[in-house]
Amino acid sequence: MERKATYRMTEMAILTALSIVLLLLIQFPIFPAAPYLKYDMADVPIILGGLLLGPLPGLLILALAAAIQAFLIVGDGIIGFLMHFLASSILMLLPAIFFRHSHKKSRVITGGVLGVLAMAAMMAFWNLIFTPIYTGMPRADVVPLLLPVIIPFNLIKGGVNMLISFVLYHALNPVHRRVYQH
């Protein structure tokens, strides 16, 4: 039992570190109209954590990665932490919860699609709240960006990261299960 707990903690630490490394290596703006919205792959290890280890460990991985990113690397502080945590939590939680209730591929895909859609909708709202604070841009200037920039950005970022996560999950799951069987 103690060995499995050690494996679990080690996996969580590796996924957290991998999230930070991916953020440092892969980060670029998609839409010139909003250069502060940058695609990164930091959510891939977080989604994997939710699928492999469960929703609660996934949230812990996310909280640690978001805190390190916001306070030590990017320096966007509490707003950056909140935006990352809010966006990534819904993105990770829905497929992880769907997976916990049924291991059918169709249920996980449904959870992933709903996670991407929920993230895009939720971030449209949160961008109205936080973007004026973070960028100093008037809220009236954020509203016209919702449909052509903010929502598509979140759909693209969430969709690409979910797809990569699903591919990696199917490659890693047999190894993950073998480790816990011994």
C-alpha positions in Angstrom: 0.0 0.0 0.0 2.8 2.4 0.9 4.5 1.7 -2.4 1.4 2.6 -4.4 1.1 5.9 -2.5 4.7 6.7 -3.3 4.1 5.9 -7.0 1.0 8.1 -7.0 2.8 11.0 -5.4 5.7 10.6 -7.8 3.4 10.6 -10.8 1.8 13.8 -9.5 5.1 15.5 -9.0 6.3 14.4 -12.5 3.1 15.6 -14.1 3.3 19.0 -12.3 6.9 19.4 -13.4 6.0 18.4 -16.9 3.3 21.0 -17.0 5.8 23.7 -16.1 8.4 22.5 -18.6 5.8 22.4 -21.4 4.7 26.0 -20.5 8.3 27.1 -20.8 9.0 25.3 -24.1 5.8 25.8 -26.0 4.0 29.2 -25.7 2.8 31.5 -28.5 -0.1 33.8 -29.3 -2.7 32.6 -31.8 -4.5 35.8 -32.4 -2.7 39.1 -33.0 -5.7 41.0 -31.6 -5.1 39.4 -28.2 -1.3 38.7 -27.8 -1.8 38.0 -24.1 -3.8 34.9 -25.0 -1.1 32.3 -25.6 -1.4 28.7 -26.6 0.6 26.4 -24.3 0.6 22.7 -23.6 0.6 23.0 -19.8 -2.8 21.5 -19.5 -1.8 18.2 -21.1 -0.2 16.7 -18.0 -3.0 18.1 -15.9 -5.6 16.3 -18.0 -3.5 13.2 -17.9 -3.4 13.4 -14.2 -7.1 13.6 -14.0 -7.6 10.6 -16.3 -4.8 8.4 -14.8 -5.1 9.4 -11.1 -8.6 10.9 -10.7 -10.2 14.3 -10.4 -8.8 15.2 -7.0 -5.2 14.5 -7.8 -5.7 16.3 -11.1 -6.9 19.4 -9.2 -3.8 19.2 -6.9 -1.5 18.9 -9.9 -3.3 21.9 -11.5 -3.1 24.0 -8.3 0.6 23.4 -7.9 1.4 24.0 -11.6 -0.8 27.2 -11.7 0.8 28.6 -8.5 4.3 27.9 -9.8 3.4 29.5 -13.2 1.7 32.5 -11.8 4.0 33.4 -8.9 7.4 32.2 -10.0 7.6 32.0 -13.8 5.2 34.3 -15.6 4.6 36.7 -12.7 1.0 37.3 -13.4 0.1 36.7 -9.8 -3.3 36.0 -8.4 -5.1 36.9 -11.6 -3.0 34.5 -13.7 -3.4 31.8 -11.0 -7.2 32.2 -11.0 -7.5 32.3 -14.8 -5.4 29.2 -15.2 -7.1 27.3 -12.4 -10.6 28.2 -13.6 -10.0 27.3 -17.2 -8.0 24.2 -16.6 -10.1 22.8 -13.8 -13.2 22.5 -15.9 -11.2 21.2 -18.9 -9.7 18.4 -16.8 -12.6 17.6 -14.5 -15.3 16.8 -17.0 -13.4 14.0 -18.8 -11.9 12.7 -15.5 -15.4 12.5 -13.9 -16.9 10.9 -17.0 -14.0 8.4 -17.0 -14.5 7.5 -13.3 -18.1 6.6 -14.0 -17.5 4.6 -17.1 -14.4 3.5 -18.9 -16.1 3.6 -22.3 -14.2 5.5 -24.8 -17.4 7.3 -25.9 -18.0 8.6 -22.4 -14.4 10.0 -22.1 -14.7 11.7 -25.4 -18.1 13.2 -24.4 -16.5 14.4 -21.2 -13.6 15.9 -23.2 -15.8 17.7 -25.7 -18.0 19.0 -22.8 -14.8 20.1 -21.0 -13.6 22.1 -24.0 -17.0 23.7 -24.5 -17.4 24.5 -20.8 -14.0 26.0 -20.7 -14.7 28.2 -23.7 -18.0 29.4 -22.2 -16.6 29.9 -18.7 -13.5 31.8 -20.0 -15.7 34.2 -22.0 -17.3 35.2 -18.8 -14.0 35.4 -16.8 -12.3 37.3 -19.5 -14.9 40.0 -19.1 -14.1 40.2 -15.4 -10.3 39.7 -15.4 -9.0 41.0 -18.7 -9.7 44.7 -17.9 -7.9 44.3 -14.5 -5.0 42.4 -16.0 -4.4 44.3 -19.2 -6.0 47.7 -18.3 -8.2 47.3 -21.4 -11.7 48.8 -20.9 -14.4 46.1 -20.6 -16.1 47.7 -23.6 -13.1 46.8 -25.7 -13.1 43.2 -24.4 -16.7 42.5 -25.4 -16.0 42.8 -29.2 -13.2 40.3 -28.8 -15.4 37.5 -27.3 -16.7 35.9 -30.5 -13.8 36.5 -32.9 -10.9 35.9 -30.5 -11.5 34.8 -26.9 -14.0 32.0 -27.5 -12.1 30.6 -30.6 -8.8 30.8 -28.7 -10.2 28.7 -25.8 -11.8 26.2 -28.2 -8.5 25.8 -30.1 -6.3 25.6 -27.0 -8.7 23.3 -25.1 -9.4 21.1 -28.2 -5.7 20.6 -29.1 -4.7 19.9 -25.5 -7.6 17.5 -25.0 -6.7 15.6 -28.3 -3.0 15.4 -27.3 -4.0 14.2 -23.8 -6.3 11.5 -25.2 -3.6 10.2 -27.5 -1.0 10.1 -24.7 -3.5 8.6 -22.2 -4.1 5.6 -24.5 -0.3 5.2 -24.9 0.5 5.6 -21.1 -2.5 3.8 -19.5 -1.2 0.2 -20.0 2.1 1.1 -18.4 0.3 3.0 -15.6 -1.9 0.0 -14.9 1.0 -2.4 -14.8 2.8 -0.3 -12.2 -0.2 -0.4 -9.9 -0.7 -4.2 -10.4 2.7 -5.1 -8.9 
